[in-house]
């Protein structure tokens, strides 16, 4: 079986002989025991990464998996990250002529690859009645390993295969087949493997002309210069963990017994994207954005009226629009006729205009008020990166980095709602206004340079790369491919913090998290609170009884009214929320 030159031979995962192809997913390795605050996830890459699916040829990276026949259309939206799109996202070499340029650090922030719908929502009329649209079967499965310390104590350690086929009709899984909701698909697997190969070609190349970009001397993970030279961070979602895992398998050579450590946290408390349960002030900012004149103007455009009318006609909820359209189109499934007019990226089709409108409406609050929401949401993640950046800035050499155990390669595996605020927080011109596509990758490269160069007073430079495009010059005070590192540090320092001001002003809608935060901060005694609440309720009941006896009417009761016609151009669209997966179904 053909595999990329120089790569280790990996064992194949077991697959079903009844493959449905288009929705197949690869295996992942998890842990079957309770983890501590920093969970050590055993990642046996030899059992999970099928490098034989990909080969390098003159045309670029292509899949050899004959079990699925995807990518049958001539063109796909950039969002789908087809093989043609992935091929174009190679990491360019540094073209700027700088004396003594040598790479010190790389930060890679990624969105997971293509996945199943996050939830079993009813996308449009007839969607749930048509298995060709709504049923998802996955034949490549998840493998789980025993705890690492226990596996060492016995011979014949085994893997546990997790298959979603435990229900029989009339009971089914949420997506009707053998896939989890939000599960990484085989196409997403290919996308992240391609990302890993791009990183390998850029930072582990033996080409002497790329010596200034070579991060490690060896391509083998187990031969990295020191344990702390790599740091992998992910939230605990299957698609996110596996995306990072597969990328690493494309980047590094591994052995049968290679184990990589992934740092994660409870999903409900994590900071890899917005979490307004732990930071209620995010809701305040979102509400403020939704009430702004700018957003009101956005709601009253002709495009807004046209698109909302279409969604009403086909029975599609605004908050599910992007995920419904893209999980359908990117997997060669049938769209409603009114949306099925895509030919190319800038064709003016209803498909593209719908995506443009949805993106404008759904991202407004992320960029509102100089990106306040994005900066607050990702403050802790930036704090983690900022610590490593500042240490590299003050290090005298790569040997000094090794002495201080500073990470040289930092991978943050997350969501579109990780990548987008990451870019927005770097400045008003950095994000291009396009929703992050599957397998998006943002790179921050840190270089040392020879002392005394006026453009680099810190003697360190950085470069910003997004999906293969150098975008450093979009940052304020940067006008070239490379920019002084202190400019980046000055940009993120004001909000890169684990200790954020997350207290709600009280203007946001009441929620359990807001009530809990208020009660804990005020030190309210629960029994006293109950007594006070009971007294208030009794008083209200007494007042209500008096009102009814005097007037003979119930308060707040509305008389039935005739429905009035609202002229076109006067409707307002509710601000789509991006609270979490269950709300938007898009991350």
C-alpha positions as CSV (number, residue, x, y, z in Angstrom):
1,X,0.0,0.0,0.0
2,X,1.4,3.4,-1.0
3,X,2.2,5.9,1.7
4,X,4.1,9.3,1.8
5,X,7.8,8.9,1.6
6,X,9.6,8.8,4.9
7,X,6.5,8.0,7.0
8,X,6.2,5.2,9.4
9,X,4.0,2.2,8.6
10,X,0.8,2.3,10.7
11,X,-1.6,-0.5,11.4
12,X,-5.0,-0.3,9.7
13,X,-8.2,0.3,11.7
14,X,-10.9,-2.2,11.3
15,X,-13.8,-1.2,9.0
16,X,-17.1,-2.6,8.1
17,X,-17.6,-4.4,4.9
18,X,-21.0,-2.6,4.5
19,X,-19.5,0.9,4.1
20,X,-21.8,3.7,3.3
21,X,-18.8,5.7,2.2
22,X,-19.8,9.3,2.2
23,X,-20.1,9.5,6.0
24,X,-17.4,7.2,7.1
25,X,-15.2,8.3,10.0
26,X,-11.8,7.2,11.3
27,X,-11.0,5.8,14.7
28,X,-9.9,7.8,17.7
29,X,-8.3,6.8,20.9
30,X,-9.7,8.0,24.2
31,X,-9.4,7.0,27.8
32,X,-11.7,4.8,29.8
33,X,-10.9,6.0,33.2
34,X,-11.5,9.2,35.2
35,X,-8.8,11.8,34.4
36,X,-7.3,14.4,36.6
37,X,-7.4,18.1,35.8
38,X,-4.9,17.6,32.9
39,X,-6.1,14.5,31.3
40,X,-3.4,12.2,29.8
41,X,-5.1,10.8,26.7
42,X,-3.3,7.7,25.3
43,X,-3.1,8.4,21.6
44,X,-1.9,5.2,19.9
45,X,-1.4,6.7,16.5
46,X,-0.3,3.4,15.0
47,X,-3.9,2.2,15.5
48,X,-5.6,5.2,14.3
49,X,-3.9,7.0,11.4
50,X,-4.4,5.5,8.0
51,X,-1.7,7.2,6.0
52,X,-2.2,4.8,3.2
53,X,-5.4,6.9,2.4
54,X,-3.2,9.7,1.1
55,X,-0.3,9.9,-1.4
56,X,1.7,12.7,-2.7
57,X,1.8,12.9,-6.5
58,X,2.3,15.6,-9.1
59,X,-1.3,16.7,-8.7
60,X,-1.0,17.1,-4.9
61,X,-2.7,15.3,-2.0
62,X,-5.5,13.0,-3.0
63,X,-7.6,10.3,-1.3
64,X,-7.2,6.7,-2.4
65,X,-10.1,5.5,-0.3
66,X,-12.5,3.7,-2.7
67,X,-15.2,3.2,-0.1
68,X,-16.7,6.7,-0.7
69,X,-17.3,8.6,-3.8
70,X,-17.4,12.2,-2.6
71,X,-16.3,15.4,-4.4
72,X,-18.3,14.5,-7.5
73,X,-19.2,18.1,-8.3
74,X,-16.9,20.4,-10.4
75,X,-16.8,23.1,-7.7
76,X,-17.4,23.3,-4.0
77,X,-17.6,26.2,-1.6
78,X,-14.3,27.0,0.1
79,X,-16.1,26.1,3.3
80,X,-16.1,22.4,2.3
81,X,-12.3,22.3,2.1
82,X,-12.2,19.9,-0.8
83,X,-8.9,18.2,-1.8
84,X,-8.4,21.0,-4.4
85,X,-8.8,23.6,-1.6
86,X,-6.5,21.8,0.8
87,X,-3.9,21.4,-1.8
88,X,-3.7,25.3,-2.1
89,X,-3.1,25.8,1.6
90,X,0.6,24.9,1.7
91,X,2.7,27.1,4.0
92,X,4.8,29.6,2.0
93,X,8.5,30.1,2.7
94,X,9.6,33.5,4.1
95,X,10.3,35.8,1.2
96,X,11.4,38.9,3.2
97,X,15.2,39.3,3.3
98,X,16.1,39.5,7.0
99,X,19.6,38.9,8.4
100,X,20.1,35.9,10.7
101,X,16.5,34.7,10.4
102,X,15.9,31.4,12.3
103,X,12.6,29.9,13.5
104,X,12.1,29.5,17.2
105,X,8.4,28.8,17.8
106,X,5.2,27.9,15.9
107,X,1.6,28.2,17.3
108,X,-1.0,26.4,15.2
109,X,-4.7,27.1,16.0
110,X,-7.1,24.9,14.0
111,X,-10.8,24.2,13.4
112,X,-11.8,20.6,13.3
113,X,-12.4,18.9,10.0
114,X,-15.7,18.1,8.3
115,X,-18.3,16.5,10.5
116,X,-21.8,15.3,10.9
117,X,-24.6,17.7,11.9
118,X,-24.2,18.7,15.5
119,X,-27.8,17.8,16.3
120,X,-30.8,16.1,14.8
121,X,-32.5,19.3,13.9
122,X,-35.1,19.5,11.2
123,X,-33.3,21.5,8.5
124,X,-36.2,22.1,6.2
125,X,-39.5,20.6,5.1
126,X,-39.1,16.9,4.5
127,X,-35.5,16.7,5.8
128,X,-36.2,14.2,8.6
129,X,-38.4,12.1,6.3
130,X,-35.6,11.6,3.7
131,X,-32.8,9.3,4.9
132,X,-30.6,10.5,2.0
133,X,-30.5,13.9,3.8
134,X,-30.8,13.1,7.5
135,X,-29.4,9.6,8.1
136,X,-25.7,9.3,8.8
137,X,-23.8,6.0,9.0
138,X,-20.2,5.8,10.0
139,X,-18.2,2.6,9.5
140,X,-14.8,3.5,10.8
141,X,-15.1,3.5,14.6
142,X,-13.6,4.8,17.8
143,X,-10.9,2.8,19.6
144,X,-10.3,3.3,23.3
145,X,-7.1,2.3,25.2
146,X,-6.7,1.3,28.8
147,X,-5.1,3.6,31.3
148,X,-1.4,4.1,30.5
149,X,0.0,3.0,33.9
150,X,-2.2,-0.1,33.9
151,X,-1.2,-1.1,30.3
152,X,2.4,-1.3,31.3
153,X,1.7,-3.9,34.1
154,X,0.3,-6.6,31.9
155,X,1.0,-8.3,28.6
156,X,-1.5,-8.5,25.8
157,X,-3.1,-5.1,26.3
158,X,-6.1,-4.6,24.0
159,X,-8.1,-1.7,22.5
160,X,-11.8,-1.3,22.9
161,X,-13.8,-0.6,19.7
162,X,-16.8,1.8,20.2
163,X,-19.6,1.2,17.7
164,X,-22.8,3.2,17.6
165,X,-25.1,0.3,16.7
166,X,-26.6,-0.7,20.0
167,X,-30.2,0.4,19.2
168,X,-32.7,-1.5,17.1
169,X,-35.9,-0.2,15.4
170,X,-38.0,1.6,16.3
171,X,-35.2,3.2,18.4
172,X,-32.4,4.9,16.6
173,X,-29.4,7.2,17.4
174,X,-30.0,10.9,17.0
175,X,-28.8,10.9,13.4
176,X,-30.7,7.8,12.4
177,X,-27.6,5.7,11.7
178,X,-24.2,4.7,13.3
179,X,-22.7,8.2,13.5
180,X,-22.5,10.4,16.6
181,X,-23.8,13.9,16.4
182,X,-20.9,16.2,15.5
183,X,-18.6,13.3,14.7
184,X,-15.5,13.8,12.5
185,X,-16.0,12.4,9.0
186,X,-13.5,10.7,6.9
187,X,-13.3,13.8,4.7
188,X,-12.4,15.8,7.9
189,X,-9.8,13.2,8.6
190,X,-8.2,13.7,5.2
191,X,-8.3,17.5,5.7
192,X,-6.4,17.3,9.0
193,X,-3.9,14.8,7.6
194,X,-3.3,17.3,4.8
195,X,-2.7,20.1,7.3
196,X,-0.2,17.8,9.1
197,X,1.6,17.2,5.8
198,X,1.7,20.9,5.1
199,X,3.3,21.6,8.5
200,X,5.8,18.7,8.0
201,X,6.8,20.1,4.6
202,X,7.3,23.6,6.1
203,X,8.9,23.0,9.5
204,X,10.6,19.5,9.2
205,X,12.0,19.7,5.7
206,X,15.6,18.6,4.9
207,X,15.8,21.1,2.1
208,X,18.8,23.4,2.9
209,X,17.0,26.4,1.4
210,X,14.4,25.9,4.2
211,X,16.9,25.6,7.0
212,X,15.7,28.9,8.6
213,X,12.2,27.3,9.0
214,X,13.3,23.9,10.4
215,X,11.7,23.6,13.8
216,X,13.2,20.2,14.9
217,X,16.2,18.3,13.7
218,X,14.3,15.0,13.6
219,X,10.9,14.2,12.1
220,X,10.2,11.5,14.7
221,X,8.1,12.6,17.6
222,X,10.0,10.5,20.1
223,X,13.3,12.3,19.1
224,X,12.1,15.8,19.7
225,X,14.8,17.7,21.7
226,X,12.9,17.8,25.0
227,X,9.5,16.7,26.3
228,X,8.2,20.2,26.8
229,X,9.1,21.3,23.2
230,X,5.6,20.3,22.1
231,X,2.3,21.2,23.7
232,X,-1.0,20.0,22.5
233,X,-4.3,21.6,23.7
234,X,-7.8,20.5,22.8
235,X,-11.3,20.6,24.1
236,X,-13.0,17.3,24.9
237,X,-15.2,16.9,21.8
238,X,-14.5,13.9,19.6
239,X,-14.1,15.8,16.4
240,X,-11.7,18.2,18.0
241,X,-9.5,15.6,19.7
242,X,-9.3,13.5,16.6
243,X,-8.6,16.5,14.3
244,X,-5.6,17.3,16.4
245,X,-4.5,13.7,16.6
246,X,-4.7,13.1,12.9
247,X,-2.8,16.4,12.2
248,X,0.0,15.3,14.5
249,X,0.2,12.0,12.7
250,X,0.7,13.8,9.4
251,X,3.4,16.1,11.0
252,X,5.5,13.5,12.9
253,X,6.8,10.0,12.4
254,X,5.7,7.8,15.3
255,X,6.5,4.3,16.6
256,X,4.2,1.5,17.7
257,X,4.5,2.6,21.3
258,X,4.4,6.4,20.8
259,X,2.1,8.1,23.2
260,X,1.3,11.8,23.0
261,X,-0.1,13.9,25.8
262,X,-3.2,16.1,25.1
263,X,-4.2,18.7,27.6
264,X,-7.9,19.2,27.9
265,X,-10.6,20.1,30.5
266,X,-14.3,19.5,31.2
267,X,-16.2,20.6,28.1
268,X,-18.7,22.7,30.1
269,X,-15.9,24.7,31.7
270,X,-13.4,24.9,28.9
271,X,-12.1,28.1,27.3
272,X,-11.3,26.9,23.8
273,X,-14.3,29.0,22.5
274,X,-16.9,31.3,24.0
275,X,-18.4,30.1,27.3
276,X,-21.0,32.5,28.6
277,X,-22.1,30.1,31.4
278,X,-18.7,30.8,33.1
279,X,-18.5,34.3,31.7
280,X,-22.0,35.9,31.8
281,X,-20.7,39.3,30.6
282,X,-20.4,37.7,27.2
283,X,-24.2,37.8,27.1
284,X,-24.2,41.5,28.0
285,X,-22.0,42.3,25.1
286,X,-24.0,40.2,22.7
287,X,-27.3,41.9,23.8
288,X,-25.7,45.3,23.4
289,X,-24.6,44.5,19.9
290,X,-28.0,43.3,19.0
291,X,-29.6,46.6,20.1
292,X,-27.1,48.7,18.2
293,X,-28.1,50.9,15.3
294,X,-25.7,49.1,13.1
295,X,-27.3,45.8,13.7
296,X,-30.8,47.3,13.2
297,X,-29.6,48.6,9.8
298,X,-28.3,45.1,8.9
299,X,-31.8,43.7,9.6
300,X,-33.6,46.0,7.3
301,X,-31.7,45.4,4.1
302,X,-33.3,44.0,1.0
303,X,-30.9,41.0,1.4
304,X,-32.1,40.3,4.9
305,X,-35.8,40.4,3.9
306,X,-35.2,38.2,0.8
307,X,-33.2,35.5,2.7
308,X,-35.5,35.4,5.8
309,X,-38.4,35.0,3.4
310,X,-36.7,32.0,1.7
311,X,-36.0,30.4,5.1
312,X,-39.6,30.8,6.1
313,X,-40.8,29.3,2.9
314,X,-38.7,26.1,3.3
315,X,-39.1,25.9,7.0
316,X,-35.5,26.4,8.0
317,X,-34.5,28.1,11.3
318,X,-32.0,30.9,11.0
319,X,-29.7,29.6,13.6
320,X,-29.3,26.2,11.9
321,X,-28.9,27.5,8.3
322,X,-25.2,27.3,7.8
323,X,-24.8,23.9,9.3
324,X,-27.8,22.4,7.5
325,X,-26.6,23.8,4.1
326,X,-22.9,22.9,4.5
327,X,-23.2,19.4,6.0
328,X,-25.6,18.7,3.1
329,X,-23.8,20.2,0.2
330,X,-20.2,19.2,1.3
331,X,-21.3,15.6,1.6
332,X,-23.1,15.5,-1.8
333,X,-26.6,15.3,-0.3
334,X,-29.7,16.9,-1.8
335,X,-30.5,20.5,-1.0
336,X,-33.9,22.2,-1.4
337,X,-34.3,23.4,-5.0
338,X,-34.2,27.1,-4.1
339,X,-30.8,26.7,-2.4
340,X,-29.4,24.3,-5.0
341,X,-27.9,26.9,-7.4
342,X,-24.2,27.0,-6.4
343,X,-21.8,26.9,-9.4
344,X,-18.7,28.8,-8.0
345,X,-17.7,31.0,-5.1
346,X,-18.7,34.4,-6.5
347,X,-21.7,33.4,-8.7
348,X,-24.3,35.5,-7.0
349,X,-26.4,32.4,-6.3
350,X,-29.1,32.2,-3.6
351,X,-26.8,29.7,-2.0
352,X,-23.9,32.1,-1.7
353,X,-26.1,35.1,-0.8
354,X,-27.7,33.1,2.0
355,X,-24.3,32.2,3.4
356,X,-23.1,35.8,3.2
357,X,-26.2,37.1,5.0
358,X,-26.0,34.4,7.7
359,X,-22.4,35.2,8.3
360,X,-23.0,38.9,8.6
361,X,-25.8,38.4,11.1
362,X,-24.2,35.7,13.1
363,X,-20.8,37.3,13.5
364,X,-21.8,40.8,14.2
365,X,-21.4,40.6,18.0
366,X,-18.0,38.9,17.7
367,X,-16.5,42.0,16.0
368,X,-18.7,44.6,17.7
369,X,-16.9,47.4,19.7
370,X,-13.4,46.5,18.5
371,X,-13.8,42.8,19.1
372,X,-14.7,43.1,22.8
373,X,-16.7,39.8,22.8
374,X,-13.9,37.9,21.0
375,X,-11.1,39.2,23.3
376,X,-13.1,38.4,26.4
377,X,-14.1,34.9,25.1
378,X,-10.5,33.8,24.2
379,X,-8.6,35.7,27.0
380,X,-7.6,32.6,28.8
381,X,-6.4,30.8,25.7
382,X,-4.4,33.9,24.7
383,X,-3.0,34.0,28.2
384,X,-1.6,30.5,27.8
385,X,0.0,31.3,24.5
386,X,1.2,34.7,25.7
387,X,3.2,33.0,28.5
388,X,5.1,30.9,25.9
389,X,5.5,33.9,23.6
390,X,7.0,36.1,26.2
391,X,9.4,33.4,27.3
392,X,10.5,32.9,23.7
393,X,10.9,36.7,23.3
394,X,13.3,36.8,26.3
395,X,15.2,33.6,25.4
396,X,18.7,34.2,24.1
397,X,18.8,31.1,21.9
398,X,17.1,27.9,21.0
399,X,19.4,26.2,23.6
400,X,18.0,28.7,26.2
401,X,14.5,27.7,25.2
402,X,15.4,24.1,25.9
403,X,16.9,25.0,29.3
404,X,13.7,26.9,30.2
405,X,11.5,24.1,28.8
406,X,9.6,26.5,26.5
407,X,7.2,25.0,24.0
408,X,8.5,25.3,20.4
409,X,5.4,23.8,18.8
410,X,2.0,24.6,20.3
411,X,-1.2,23.1,18.8
412,X,-4.6,24.4,19.8
413,X,-7.4,22.2,18.4
414,X,-10.8,23.9,18.5
415,X,-13.8,25.1,16.5
416,X,-14.7,27.8,14.0
417,X,-15.6,29.8,17.1
418,X,-12.0,29.4,18.2
419,X,-10.4,30.5,14.9
420,X,-12.7,33.4,14.2
421,X,-12.3,35.3,17.6
422,X,-8.6,34.4,17.5
423,X,-8.3,36.5,14.3
424,X,-10.7,39.2,15.3
425,X,-8.8,39.8,18.6
426,X,-5.6,40.6,16.6
427,X,-7.1,43.7,15.0
428,X,-10.0,45.0,13.0
429,X,-8.5,44.2,9.6
430,X,-7.1,40.7,10.4
431,X,-10.3,38.6,10.0
432,X,-11.6,38.6,6.4
433,X,-15.3,38.4,7.4
434,X,-15.6,34.9,6.0
435,X,-16.8,32.1,8.3
436,X,-13.8,29.8,9.1
437,X,-13.9,26.8,6.8
438,X,-13.4,23.2,7.8
439,X,-9.9,22.5,8.9
440,X,-8.9,26.2,9.0
441,X,-5.4,26.7,10.4
442,X,-3.9,29.9,11.8
443,X,-0.1,29.9,12.3
444,X,2.0,32.3,14.4
445,X,5.7,31.8,13.6
446,X,8.3,33.3,15.9
447,X,11.8,34.0,14.6
448,X,15.1,35.2,16.0
449,X,17.0,37.8,13.9
450,X,20.5,39.3,14.1
451,X,20.7,42.2,16.5
452,X,20.7,45.8,15.4
453,X,18.0,45.7,12.6
454,X,15.8,48.7,13.0
455,X,12.6,46.9,11.9
456,X,13.1,44.4,14.8
457,X,14.1,46.2,18.0
458,X,13.2,43.2,20.1
459,X,15.5,41.0,18.0
460,X,12.5,38.7,17.4
461,X,10.0,38.7,14.5
462,X,6.7,37.0,13.9
463,X,4.7,36.0,10.9
464,X,0.9,35.4,10.7
465,X,-0.4,32.8,8.2
466,X,-4.0,31.8,7.7
467,X,-4.9,28.8,5.5
468,X,-1.7,29.3,3.5
469,X,-1.9,33.1,3.1
470,X,0.5,35.4,4.8
471,X,-1.6,38.1,6.6
472,X,0.9,39.7,9.0
473,X,0.4,43.1,7.2
474,X,-3.3,43.2,8.2
475,X,-2.2,43.9,11.8
476,X,-1.8,47.5,12.9
477,X,1.8,48.8,12.8
478,X,2.8,45.9,10.5
479,X,3.5,46.6,6.9
480,X,5.5,43.5,5.8
481,X,5.6,39.8,5.9
482,X,7.6,39.8,9.1
483,X,6.9,42.2,12.0
484,X,8.6,42.8,15.4
485,X,7.3,40.4,18.0
486,X,6.7,43.2,20.5
487,X,3.8,44.5,18.3
488,X,2.0,41.2,18.7
489,X,2.6,41.1,22.4
490,X,1.3,44.6,22.8
491,X,-1.8,43.7,20.9
492,X,-2.8,40.7,23.0
493,X,-1.4,41.8,26.5
494,X,-4.5,43.8,27.5
495,X,-6.9,40.8,27.3
496,X,-4.6,37.8,27.6
497,X,-5.6,36.8,31.1
498,X,-7.0,33.9,33.1
499,X,-8.7,36.3,35.4
500,X,-11.3,38.1,33.4
501,X,-14.0,40.6,34.3
502,X,-16.9,38.3,33.6
503,X,-19.5,39.8,36.0
504,X,-22.8,40.5,34.3
505,X,-24.3,44.0,34.5
506,X,-27.7,42.4,35.0
507,X,-28.9,43.5,31.6
508,X,-28.6,40.1,30.0
509,X,-31.5,37.7,30.0
510,X,-31.8,35.8,33.3
511,X,-30.2,32.3,33.3
512,X,-29.2,29.7,35.8
513,X,-25.6,30.8,35.6
514,X,-26.4,34.4,36.2
515,X,-28.5,33.6,39.2
516,X,-25.8,31.3,40.6
517,X,-23.1,33.9,40.1
518,X,-25.2,36.6,41.8
519,X,-26.1,34.5,44.7
520,X,-22.5,33.4,45.4
521,X,-21.1,36.9,45.1
522,X,-23.6,38.4,47.5
523,X,-23.3,35.6,50.0
524,X,-27.1,35.2,50.2
525,X,-28.2,32.6,52.7
526,X,-30.3,30.0,50.8
527,X,-32.9,29.5,53.6
528,X,-33.2,33.3,54.0
529,X,-33.5,33.7,50.3
530,X,-36.3,31.1,50.2
531,X,-38.2,32.8,53.1
532,X,-38.0,36.2,51.3
533,X,-39.1,34.8,48.0
534,X,-42.1,33.1,49.7
535,X,-43.1,36.3,51.3
536,X,-43.0,38.2,48.0
537,X,-45.1,35.5,46.3
538,X,-47.7,35.6,49.0
539,X,-47.9,39.4,48.7
540,X,-48.3,39.2,44.9
541,X,-51.0,36.5,45.2
542,X,-52.9,38.8,47.7
543,X,-52.7,41.7,45.3
544,X,-53.8,39.7,42.4
545,X,-56.9,38.4,44.3
546,X,-57.8,42.0,45.2
547,X,-57.4,43.2,41.6
548,X,-59.7,40.4,40.2
549,X,-62.4,40.9,42.8
550,X,-62.6,44.7,42.1
551,X,-62.3,44.8,38.3
552,X,-63.6,41.3,37.4
553,X,-60.7,41.0,34.9
554,X,-57.4,39.2,34.8
555,X,-54.4,41.5,34.4
556,X,-52.1,41.2,31.4
557,X,-54.7,39.4,29.3
558,X,-54.7,40.6,25.7
559,X,-57.7,40.8,23.5
560,X,-57.6,38.8,20.3
561,X,-56.4,41.0,17.5
562,X,-56.3,40.7,13.7
563,X,-52.9,39.9,12.1
564,X,-51.5,43.0,10.4
565,X,-49.4,43.0,7.3
566,X,-45.9,44.3,7.7
567,X,-44.6,46.1,4.7
568,X,-41.4,44.7,3.1
569,X,-38.3,46.3,4.4
570,X,-39.6,46.9,7.9
571,X,-39.0,43.5,9.5
572,X,-36.2,42.9,12.0
573,X,-34.3,39.7,12.3
574,X,-33.5,38.3,15.8
575,X,-29.8,38.3,16.5
576,X,-28.6,34.7,16.0
577,X,-26.9,33.4,19.1
578,X,-23.6,31.5,19.2
579,X,-23.9,30.3,22.8
580,X,-22.9,26.8,22.3
581,X,-23.3,23.8,20.0
582,X,-26.8,23.1,21.1
583,X,-27.9,26.6,20.2
584,X,-26.3,27.2,16.8
585,X,-25.3,23.7,15.7
586,X,-22.4,25.1,13.7
587,X,-19.2,24.7,15.6
